[in-house]
Amino acid sequence: MKTLKQTLQKLNWLNIAQFVIVMLVALSPILVPSIADGQEINKFLNGCPAETGIRCDGGSISSIFRLIINWALAIAFIAAVIVLIYGGFLYITSAGNQDNATKGKTAIVNALIGVVVIVLSYIIVQIVFRFVTGQGGSSITGP
């Protein structure tokens, strides 16, 4: 009889992760029916009524760039969290194996650094957007 440790070591975790991702993508229209509806995508993206279309706010270049950057940062944040979970899993299941423990620690540290960089990038994007669009008014009044 194999032990749980031997069974976990023989599994190919990359193939399992790829399978899970493919299944989530394939089943996403079923899992998220309100977003899968074509007219609901407009409401999901920018809160616009479905009749007005995606560019109901005027679609300025700066708001489009901001939307793209925010989506990219969200995807990067999700990837960092996945790496953090993977590193934690490696560290917890190392069972005295120094190689796996080191890999897990390195993955955790790198993921945390990534999360900090992503959060700071989001803050910088918001500040630059307000500066460029003139929405970041100053409370200092001159004579």
PASEBA-1860 file (N, C-alpha, C; in nm, 3 decimals):
! residues 143
1> MKTLKQTL> 0.084/-0.118/0.000/0.000/0.000/0.000/0.089/0.124/0.000 ~ 0.061/0.215/-0.089/0.139/0.338/-0.097/0.094/0.436/0.011 ~ 0.188/0.511/0.059/0.152/0.614/0.155/0.108/0.739/0.080 ~ 0.044/0.829/0.150/-0.003/0.953/0.089/0.113/1.035/0.035 ~ 0.224/1.035/0.107/0.341/1.110/0.064/0.393/1.059/-0.070 ~ 0.400/0.928/-0.087/0.448/0.870/-0.212/0.352/0.901/-0.327 ~ 0.223/0.897/-0.299/0.123/0.926/-0.402/0.132/1.072/-0.446 ~ 0.147/1.164/-0.351/0.156/1.306/-0.384/0.283/1.338/-0.462
9> QKLNWLNI> 0.392/1.267/-0.432/0.516/1.292/-0.503/0.509/1.244/-0.648 ~ 0.431/1.142/-0.676/0.423/1.089/-0.811/0.328/1.167/-0.900 ~ 0.241/1.248/-0.841/0.148/1.327/-0.920/0.221/1.437/-0.996 ~ 0.177/1.464/-1.117/0.233/1.573/-1.195/0.143/1.695/-1.173 ~ 0.185/1.784/-1.084/0.101/1.896/-1.043/0.080/1.997/-1.155 ~ 0.175/2.010/-1.244/0.159/2.103/-1.356/0.045/2.058/-1.447 ~ 0.036/1.929/-1.475/-0.074/1.877/-1.557/-0.208/1.894/-1.488 ~ -0.212/1.875/-1.358/-0.336/1.893/-1.283/-0.379/2.039/-1.287
17> AQFVIVML> -0.285/2.131/-1.268/-0.318/2.274/-1.273/-0.367/2.314/-1.412 ~ -0.303/2.264/-1.516/-0.347/2.295/-1.652/-0.487/2.241/-1.677 ~ -0.516/2.122/-1.629/-0.649/2.065/-1.646/-0.755/2.149/-1.575 ~ -0.724/2.192/-1.453/-0.820/2.274/-1.377/-0.845/2.406/-1.448 ~ -0.741/2.470/-1.499/-0.756/2.598/-1.569/-0.839/2.579/-1.696 ~ -0.812/2.475/-1.772/-0.889/2.450/-1.894/-1.035/2.424/-1.861 ~ -1.062/2.349/-1.757/-1.200/2.322/-1.719/-1.271/2.448/-1.673 ~ -1.203/2.533/-1.597/-1.265/2.658/-1.553/-1.298/2.749/-1.671
25> VALSPILV> -1.206/2.756/-1.766/-1.232/2.838/-1.886/-1.346/2.779/-1.967 ~ -1.348/2.648/-1.983/-1.452/2.583/-2.062/-1.589/2.595/-1.997 ~ -1.593/2.590/-1.865/-1.721/2.595/-1.794/-1.760/2.735/-1.749 ~ -1.679/2.835/-1.780/-1.709/2.970/-1.733/-1.844/3.024/-1.779 ~ -1.890/2.997/-1.903/-2.024/3.045/-1.939/-2.134/2.983/-1.854 ~ -2.111/2.862/-1.806/-2.211/2.797/-1.722/-2.199/2.847/-1.578 ~ -2.075/2.866/-1.532/-2.053/2.908/-1.395/-2.091/3.053/-1.371 ~ -2.078/3.136/-1.474/-2.104/3.280/-1.461/-2.205/3.321/-1.569
33> PSIADGQE> -2.331/3.286/-1.554/-2.427/3.312/-1.662/-2.455/3.461/-1.685 ~ -2.449/3.544/-1.583/-2.479/3.686/-1.605/-2.370/3.754/-1.687 ~ -2.247/3.710/-1.675/-2.138/3.768/-1.754/-2.137/3.707/-1.894 ~ -2.180/3.581/-1.908/-2.179/3.516/-2.037/-2.281/3.577/-2.132 ~ -2.385/3.641/-2.079/-2.483/3.707/-2.163/-2.417/3.828/-2.228 ~ -2.427/3.840/-2.362/-2.357/3.945/-2.434/-2.392/4.085/-2.389 ~ -2.519/4.111/-2.358/-2.558/4.246/-2.318/-2.512/4.280/-2.178 ~ -2.491/4.179/-2.097/-2.448/4.204/-1.960/-2.300/4.238/-1.951
41> INKFLNGC> -2.223/4.212/-2.056/-2.080/4.242/-2.052/-2.059/4.392/-2.036 ~ -2.143/4.474/-2.100/-2.130/4.620/-2.088/-2.146/4.663/-1.943 ~ -2.244/4.609/-1.874/-2.266/4.645/-1.734/-2.148/4.599/-1.649 ~ -2.095/4.482/-1.682/-1.983/4.427/-1.605/-1.857/4.512/-1.624 ~ -1.831/4.557/-1.746/-1.708/4.631/-1.773/-1.709/4.770/-1.713 ~ -1.816/4.845/-1.733/-1.811/4.984/-1.687/-1.941/5.035/-1.629 ~ -2.032/4.948/-1.594/-2.155/4.991/-1.529/-2.251/5.064/-1.620 ~ -2.233/5.058/-1.750/-2.321/5.126/-1.844/-2.444/5.041/-1.870
49> PAETGIRC> -2.559/5.105/-1.897/-2.675/5.027/-1.940/-2.645/4.957/-2.072 ~ -2.705/4.843/-2.094/-2.676/4.761/-2.213/-2.713/4.833/-2.342 ~ -2.812/4.923/-2.337/-2.856/4.990/-2.459/-2.754/5.091/-2.511 ~ -2.671/5.145/-2.425/-2.581/5.253/-2.465/-2.450/5.204/-2.524 ~ -2.414/5.081/-2.502/-2.290/5.029/-2.556/-2.174/5.048/-2.460 ~ -2.057/5.000/-2.500/-1.941/5.003/-2.412/-1.890/5.145/-2.389 ~ -1.901/5.232/-2.489/-1.844/5.366/-2.478/-1.945/5.469/-2.429 ~ -2.021/5.437/-2.329/-2.122/5.530/-2.281/-2.060/5.646/-2.202
57> DGGSISSI> -1.937/5.632/-2.157/-1.873/5.740/-2.082/-1.787/5.829/-2.171 ~ -1.797/5.814/-2.300/-1.717/5.895/-2.390/-1.595/5.820/-2.439 ~ -1.548/5.722/-2.366/-1.436/5.640/-2.410/-1.308/5.718/-2.433 ~ -1.271/5.804/-2.339/-1.148/5.879/-2.355/-1.028/5.785/-2.353 ~ -0.921/5.827/-2.416/-0.800/5.745/-2.424/-0.748/5.714/-2.283 ~ -0.750/5.813/-2.196/-0.696/5.790/-2.062/-0.780/5.688/-1.985 ~ -0.912/5.690/-2.001/-0.993/5.592/-1.929/-0.976/5.453/-1.988 ~ -0.951/5.444/-2.119/-0.927/5.313/-2.180/-0.794/5.257/-2.131
65> FRLIINWA> -0.689/5.341/-2.127/-0.560/5.295/-2.074/-0.572/5.253/-1.928 ~ -0.647/5.330/-1.851/-0.666/5.299/-1.710/-0.736/5.165/-1.695 ~ -0.838/5.140/-1.777/-0.910/5.013/-1.771/-0.817/4.897/-1.805 ~ -0.738/4.912/-1.910/-0.645/4.806/-1.952/-0.541/4.780/-1.843 ~ -0.485/4.886/-1.788/-0.383/4.870/-1.683/-0.443/4.805/-1.558 ~ -0.564/4.847/-1.521/-0.629/4.788/-1.403/-0.656/4.639/-1.424 ~ -0.699/4.600/-1.544/-0.720/4.458/-1.572/-0.587/4.382/-1.568 ~ -0.483/4.439/-1.624/-0.352/4.373/-1.623/-0.301/4.356/-1.479
73> LAIAFIAA> -0.321/4.458/-1.397/-0.279/4.448/-1.257/-0.362/4.345/-1.182 ~ -0.490/4.334/-1.214/-0.575/4.234/-1.150/-0.529/4.093/-1.187 ~ -0.497/4.073/-1.313/-0.448/3.941/-1.356/-0.314/3.910/-1.291 ~ -0.226/4.009/-1.281/-0.097/3.989/-1.215/-0.115/3.957/-1.067 ~ -0.212/4.023/-1.003/-0.239/3.997/-0.862/-0.288/3.854/-0.842 ~ -0.377/3.809/-0.930/-0.426/3.671/-0.922/-0.312/3.573/-0.941 ~ -0.223/3.601/-1.037/-0.108/3.514/-1.059/-0.017/3.511/-0.936 ~ 0.003/3.625/-0.872/0.088/3.630/-0.752/0.026/3.550/-0.638
81> VIVLIYGG> -0.105/3.557/-0.625/-0.172/3.479/-0.520/-0.159/3.329/-0.549 ~ -0.170/3.291/-0.677/-0.153/3.150/-0.712/-0.012/3.102/-0.680 ~ 0.088/3.185/-0.710/0.227/3.150/-0.677/0.245/3.141/-0.526 ~ 0.179/3.229/-0.452/0.187/3.226/-0.306/0.127/3.096/-0.252 ~ 0.014/3.056/-0.306/-0.048/2.930/-0.263/0.041/2.812/-0.300 ~ 0.098/2.815/-0.421/0.187/2.707/-0.465/0.309/2.699/-0.373 ~ 0.369/2.812/-0.339/0.485/2.813/-0.250/0.450/2.760/-0.111 ~ 0.334/2.800/-0.063/0.290/2.748/0.067/0.268/2.599/0.064
89> FLYITSAG> 0.211/2.550/-0.046/0.190/2.406/-0.060/0.323/2.332/-0.064 ~ 0.420/2.386/-0.140/0.552/2.323/-0.145/0.617/2.320/-0.007 ~ 0.605/2.430/0.065/0.670/2.439/0.196/0.604/2.344/0.296 ~ 0.472/2.338/0.293/0.402/2.253/0.389/0.426/2.105/0.361 ~ 0.430/2.068/0.233/0.446/1.926/0.199/0.592/1.884/0.183 ~ 0.686/1.970/0.222/0.827/1.935/0.205/0.868/1.818/0.293 ~ 0.807/1.800/0.407/0.831/1.686/0.497/0.980/1.663/0.522 ~ 1.052/1.770/0.552/1.193/1.757/0.583/1.286/1.764/0.464
97> NQDNATKG> 1.233/1.768/0.345/1.313/1.779/0.224/1.356/1.926/0.210 ~ 1.482/1.953/0.230/1.533/2.090/0.229/1.516/2.157/0.093 ~ 1.526/2.080/-0.013/1.512/2.136/-0.149/1.372/2.194/-0.168 ~ 1.271/2.114/-0.135/1.134/2.163/-0.151/1.102/2.276/-0.055 ~ 1.156/2.269/0.066/1.133/2.376/0.163/1.193/2.507/0.114 ~ 1.312/2.500/0.057/1.377/2.620/0.003/1.299/2.676/-0.116 ~ 1.254/2.585/-0.206/1.173/2.629/-0.319/1.045/2.697/-0.272 ~ 0.981/2.639/-0.171/0.859/2.696/-0.117/0.880/2.833/-0.056
105> KTAIVNAL> 0.986/2.846/0.025/1.017/2.975/0.086/1.046/3.081/-0.020 ~ 1.124/3.043/-0.122/1.158/3.137/-0.229/1.032/3.181/-0.304 ~ 0.944/3.086/-0.333/0.821/3.120/-0.403/0.733/3.213/-0.319 ~ 0.726/3.188/-0.189/0.645/3.273/-0.101/0.702/3.414/-0.096 ~ 0.833/3.426/-0.079/0.896/3.558/-0.072/0.878/3.633/-0.204 ~ 0.898/3.564/-0.316/0.882/3.629/-0.446/0.737/3.671/-0.470 ~ 0.642/3.587/-0.429/0.501/3.623/-0.446/0.464/3.744/-0.361 ~ 0.515/3.751/-0.238/0.486/3.866/-0.153/0.548/3.993/-0.210
113> IGVVVIVL> 0.668/3.983/-0.262/0.730/4.099/-0.328/0.645/4.141/-0.448 ~ 0.597/4.044/-0.524/0.511/4.074/-0.638/0.383/4.143/-0.597 ~ 0.321/4.098/-0.488/0.197/4.161/-0.439/0.224/4.306/-0.401 ~ 0.335/4.331/-0.332/0.368/4.469/-0.293/0.391/4.556/-0.417 ~ 0.463/4.504/-0.515/0.487/4.580/-0.638/0.356/4.608/-0.711 ~ 0.267/4.511/-0.715/0.139/4.529/-0.784/0.055/4.634/-0.713 ~ 0.048/4.629/-0.581/-0.030/4.728/-0.507/0.028/4.868/-0.527 ~ 0.159/4.880/-0.521/0.222/5.011/-0.544/0.199/5.057/-0.687
121> SYIIVQIV> 0.201/4.967/-0.782/0.174/5.002/-0.922/0.032/5.054/-0.937 ~ -0.062/4.990/-0.869/-0.201/5.036/-0.875/-0.214/5.178/-0.820 ~ -0.148/5.203/-0.708/-0.153/5.337/-0.649/-0.091/5.439/-0.743 ~ 0.021/5.407/-0.804/0.087/5.498/-0.898/-0.003/5.525/-1.018 ~ -0.069/5.421/-1.070/-0.159/5.440/-1.185/-0.273/5.534/-1.148 ~ -0.329/5.519/-1.029/-0.439/5.606/-0.987/-0.393/5.751/-0.974 ~ -0.275/5.771/-0.918/-0.222/5.907/-0.901/-0.194/5.970/-1.036 ~ -0.130/5.897/-1.125/-0.099/5.950/-1.259/-0.227/5.979/-1.335
129> FRFVTGQG> -0.327/5.890/-1.326/-0.453/5.913/-1.396/-0.520/6.041/-1.347 ~ -0.522/6.061/-1.217/-0.584/6.183/-1.163/-0.505/6.307/-1.204 ~ -0.373/6.295/-1.211/-0.291/6.408/-1.253/-0.315/6.441/-1.400 ~ -0.320/6.339/-1.484/-0.337/6.359/-1.628/-0.475/6.414/-1.661 ~ -0.578/6.360/-1.596/-0.715/6.402/-1.626/-0.757/6.526/-1.550 ~ -0.676/6.573/-1.457/-0.710/6.694/-1.380/-0.814/6.670/-1.272 ~ -0.834/6.546/-1.233/-0.934/6.515/-1.130/-0.876/6.522/-0.989 ~ -0.748/6.528/-0.977/-0.685/6.527/-0.845/-0.663/6.669/-0.795
137> GSSITGP> -0.768/6.739/-0.766/-0.759/6.879/-0.723/-0.683/6.893/-0.593 ~ -0.617/7.004/-0.576/-0.539/7.030/-0.456/-0.626/7.106/-0.356 ~ -0.608/7.076/-0.230/-0.683/7.147/-0.126/-0.609/7.272/-0.079 ~ -0.490/7.296/-0.133/-0.412/7.414/-0.095/-0.460/7.531/-0.180 ~ -0.496/7.637/-0.115/-0.542/7.756/-0.188/-0.442/7.866/-0.173 ~ -0.414/7.933/-0.281/-0.316/8.041/-0.280/-0.381/8.175/-0.257 ~ -0.303/8.282/-0.233/-0.360/8.415/-0.207/-0.418/8.479/-0.330
END
